């Protein structure tokens, strides 16, 4: 019997009507420019050739749907046969990563088939647990990406599968471990990684009202953006340790910080040329480059298996402009990971 995960958040977090949902997704994707800037003077066309991963938000579509479109517009679907979706666990305590036991995931647009072979291989490592169908359906961080995945692949003739991975509140050491386990899949040009994350959750209802330690004159929403952009710039260095240090310093409420950490570690494995028989705890051999060199720069210098690696954020938005301590907001950022092996 085929086990199907219900689209449990359809009709509330996003439209349950396939026709309406399809139209909304088409509209948001159409509004993304055909070329975007990475903050420099140069623009580059979309989609991005050799885009191996994206970071995109998972809030209700009325809030984050337009922002997520920027990430999905980066994806060149032509070579992709498998989509890994890494989402944080919001409701179920998990000190590790969990795999789905379902055969298909339902969306209002159509069902997506899970890659049971890859899931079995990951389970065979002994490092992944299995989530119950109830846990699977309660979580929204993976589900919110499924309609977008279906939409961008709807004209592709060749079949494709998905590999959902629920990422728990894991330590930096475990982010390293799971990054290493997934690195070979990230290296495969037939795979795409979707990393699900919102950025700063600001306000008393989130128990987070950080405004920085500097000038208090700017509006709060500008302080939030400064905080988020500091984190985004660190993510762009592809340096997991720096990202961990940033989170420790600021306590920024980036709900997908652990999936992002796993992605950064997987990319770092490829960039540094690490192998599976190295210490799984994540201890690294001393780098030949100066301490001031970040990992992305080492990739450019050819010290690993990657010719070029870069993460670029191309869109940022907030659910509301906070001007008072009584207000609240959630931030949404979209990025792509380019890997040239």
C-alpha positions in Angstrom: 0.0 0.0 0.0 1.3 3.4 -0.9 1.8 5.7 2.1 1.0 9.3 1.3 1.7 12.3 3.5 -1.2 14.6 3.4 -0.7 18.3 2.4 -1.7 19.2 6.0 -1.1 22.9 5.7 -2.9 23.4 2.4 -6.0 25.6 2.8 -4.4 27.5 5.7 -0.7 28.3 5.1 -1.2 28.3 1.3 -4.1 27.7 -1.1 -5.7 24.3 -1.2 -6.9 24.9 -4.7 -4.5 23.6 -7.3 -5.6 26.1 -9.9 -5.3 29.1 -7.6 -2.0 27.9 -6.1 -0.5 27.3 -9.6 -1.6 30.8 -10.6 0.0 32.3 -7.5 3.3 30.5 -8.0 3.4 31.5 -11.6 2.8 35.1 -10.7 5.5 35.2 -8.0 8.0 33.6 -10.3 7.1 35.9 -13.2 7.9 38.9 -11.0 11.4 37.8 -10.3 13.7 39.7 -12.8 15.4 37.7 -15.5 18.7 38.8 -14.1 19.6 39.8 -10.6 22.5 41.5 -8.8 24.6 40.0 -6.1 25.3 43.4 -4.6 28.1 44.2 -7.0 27.9 46.2 -10.2 27.4 43.1 -12.3 24.1 41.3 -13.0 23.8 37.7 -13.9 21.0 35.8 -15.7 18.6 33.3 -14.1 18.5 30.4 -13.8 22.0 29.8 -12.4 23.9 27.1 -14.2 25.4 24.6 -11.7 23.1 25.8 -8.9 23.4 23.0 -6.4 21.4 24.4 -3.5 19.0 27.2 -2.5 18.0 28.7 0.8 14.4 29.9 0.9 11.8 30.7 3.5 8.9 28.6 4.7 6.3 30.9 6.2 2.7 31.2 4.9 2.7 32.0 1.2 1.0 35.4 1.8 4.2 36.4 3.6 7.1 34.5 2.1 5.8 33.2 -1.2 7.2 36.2 -3.2 10.6 35.9 -1.5 10.9 32.2 -2.1 10.3 32.7 -5.8 13.7 34.4 -6.0 15.5 31.2 -4.8 13.4 28.9 -7.1 14.0 31.1 -10.1 17.8 30.3 -9.7 17.3 26.6 -10.2 18.2 25.1 -13.6 16.0 22.0 -13.5 17.4 20.4 -16.7 20.1 18.2 -15.0 18.2 17.6 -11.7 16.8 14.1 -10.9 16.5 14.3 -7.2 15.7 17.1 -4.7 16.8 17.0 -1.1 14.7 19.2 1.2 16.2 20.0 4.6 13.8 21.6 7.0 14.1 22.4 10.7 11.9 20.6 13.3 9.6 23.2 14.9 7.3 20.9 17.0 9.1 17.6 17.6 12.3 17.5 19.7 15.0 15.8 17.6 18.7 15.6 18.4 19.7 14.4 15.0 18.2 14.1 11.5 15.1 12.1 10.6 13.8 10.6 7.3 10.3 10.1 6.1 8.6 6.7 6.0 6.1 7.8 3.3 6.1 6.9 -0.4 4.7 10.1 -1.7 4.0 13.7 -0.5 0.7 15.2 -1.5 0.4 18.8 -2.9 -2.6 20.5 -4.4 -0.7 20.4 -7.7 0.0 16.7 -7.6 2.0 14.2 -5.6 5.8 14.0 -5.3 7.5 10.6 -5.1 10.1 10.0 -2.5 13.5 8.4 -3.4 13.2 5.2 -1.3 16.6 3.9 -2.4 18.5 7.0 -1.3 16.5 7.1 2.0 17.4 3.5 2.6 21.1 4.2 2.0 21.0 7.1 4.4 19.2 5.0 7.0 21.8 2.3 6.6 24.5 4.7 7.8 23.0 4.3 11.3 23.0 8.1 11.8 19.4 8.9 10.7 16.2 8.1 12.5 12.7 7.7 11.0 9.9 10.2 11.8 6.4 9.1 12.3 3.7 10.1 9.8 2.2 12.4 12.5 5.5 14.2 13.0 5.9 14.4 9.2 2.5 16.0 8.7 2.7 18.3 11.7 5.9 19.9 10.4 5.5 22.8 7.9 9.1 23.6 7.1 9.4 20.9 4.4 5.9 21.0 3.1 6.0 24.7 2.3 8.6 24.0 -0.4 6.8 21.2 -2.1 4.4 23.3 -4.3 7.4 25.3 -5.5 9.3 22.1 -6.3 6.4 20.7 -8.2 5.9 24.0 -10.1 9.4 24.5 -11.3 9.6 20.8 -12.5 6.2 20.6 -14.0 7.4 20.9 -17.6 10.4 18.6 -17.1 9.8 15.3 -19.0 12.2 13.1 -17.0 11.0 11.8 -13.6 12.5 13.1 -10.4 12.2 12.2 -6.7 12.5 14.0 -3.4 14.4 13.2 -0.2 12.9 15.1 2.8 15.2 15.4 5.8 14.0 16.8 9.1 16.9 18.5 11.0 16.7 18.7 14.7 18.3 21.1 17.2 21.7 19.6 16.7 25.2 20.7 17.9 27.8 22.1 15.6 29.6 18.8 15.8 26.5 17.0 14.5 26.1 19.6 11.7 29.6 18.6 10.7 28.8 14.9 10.8 25.6 15.2 8.7 27.3 17.6 6.3 29.9 15.0 5.7 27.3 12.3 5.2 25.5 14.4 2.6 28.6 15.9 0.8 28.7 13.2 -1.9 25.1 13.9 -2.7 25.7 17.7 -2.9 28.6 16.9 -5.3 26.3 15.1 -7.7 25.1 17.5 -10.4 21.8 15.6 -10.6 20.9 16.6 -7.1 19.4 19.8 -5.8 19.4 20.8 -2.1 16.6 23.0 -0.8 17.4 24.4 2.6 14.3 25.7 4.4 14.8 28.7 6.7 13.3 32.0 7.7 15.6 34.6 9.2 15.1 36.8 12.3 11.9 36.3 14.3 11.7 39.6 16.2 9.3 40.6 18.9 8.2 39.7 22.4 6.1 36.8 21.1 9.4 35.3 19.9 11.2 36.2 23.1 13.8 38.1 20.9 14.1 41.9 20.9 17.8 42.4 20.1 18.6 45.8 18.7 22.4 45.6 18.6 24.9 47.4 20.8 25.5 50.5 18.7 23.5 53.5 17.5 19.9 53.1 18.7 18.7 55.9 16.4 17.8 53.9 13.3 14.3 52.3 13.2 14.1 48.8 14.7 13.5 47.2 11.3 16.8 48.6 10.1 18.5 47.1 13.1 16.9 43.7 12.3 18.1 44.0 8.6 21.6 44.8 9.7 21.6 41.8 12.0 20.3 39.5 9.3 22.7 40.8 6.7 25.6 40.2 8.9 24.5 36.6 9.1 23.9 36.4 5.4 27.4 37.7 4.7 28.9 35.1 7.0 26.9 32.3 5.3 28.3 33.5 2.0 31.8 32.8 3.2 30.9 29.1 3.5 32.6 29.0 6.9 30.5 26.8 9.3 32.5 27.9 12.3 32.0 31.6 11.7 28.3 31.0 11.3 28.2 29.2 14.6 30.1 32.0 16.3 27.7 34.6 14.8 24.7 32.7 16.2 26.3 32.4 19.6 27.1 36.1 19.6 23.7 37.4 18.4 21.3 34.6 19.2 19.6 35.5 16.0 16.4 33.5 15.7 17.1 31.9 12.3 14.9 28.9 12.6 16.7 27.0 9.8 20.2 27.6 11.3 20.8 23.9 11.7 19.9 22.9 8.1 22.0 25.9 6.9 24.8 24.6 9.1 24.6 21.1 7.5 24.7 22.7 4.0 27.7 24.8 4.9 29.5 21.7 6.3 28.7 19.6 3.2 30.0 22.4 0.9 33.1 22.8 3.1 33.9 19.0 2.8 33.9 19.4 -1.0 35.9 22.6 -0.9 38.6 21.2 1.4 38.8 17.9 -0.4 38.0 15.9 2.8 37.2 12.2 2.6 34.9 9.9 4.4 37.7 8.2 6.4 38.7 11.5 8.1 37.6 12.0 11.7 33.8 12.1 11.7 33.8 14.5 14.6 34.7 17.2 12.2 38.3 17.9 13.3 40.2 19.3 10.3 43.7 19.1 9.2 45.5 22.4 9.5 44.8 24.6 6.5 47.8 25.8 4.5 46.1 29.1 3.8 46.3 32.1 6.2 43.7 32.2 9.0 42.2 35.2 7.4 41.3 33.3 4.3 37.8 32.1 4.2 36.7 28.8 2.8 35.2 30.2 -0.4 38.6 31.9 -1.1 40.4 28.6 -0.7 38.0 27.1 -3.3 39.0 29.8 -5.7 42.6 28.9 -5.1 42.0 25.3 -5.9 42.9 23.7 -2.6 40.0 21.3 -2.6 37.9 19.3 -5.1 35.8 22.4 -6.2 37.0 24.8 -8.9 34.6 27.5 -7.7 32.0 27.7 -4.9 29.8 30.6 -3.9 26.7 31.3 -1.9 24.9 34.5 -2.9 21.8 36.1 -1.3 19.7 37.8 -3.9 16.6 38.8 -2.0 15.6 40.0 1.5 12.3 41.0 2.9 10.5 41.4 6.2 6.9 40.6 7.1 6.4 44.0 8.6 8.5 47.1 9.4 9.0 47.1 13.2 9.1 50.6 14.7 8.0 49.8 18.2 8.8 47.1 20.9 5.1 46.2 20.6 5.6 45.1 17.0 6.9 41.8 15.6 8.2 40.6 12.3 9.8 37.6 10.5 12.6 38.0 7.9 12.8 36.1 4.6 16.0 35.7 2.6 16.7 33.8 -0.6 20.1 32.5 -1.8 21.7 30.0 -4.2 24.8 27.8 -3.9 26.9 27.6 -7.0 29.4 24.7 -7.3 31.8 24.1 -10.1 33.5 20.7 -9.6 
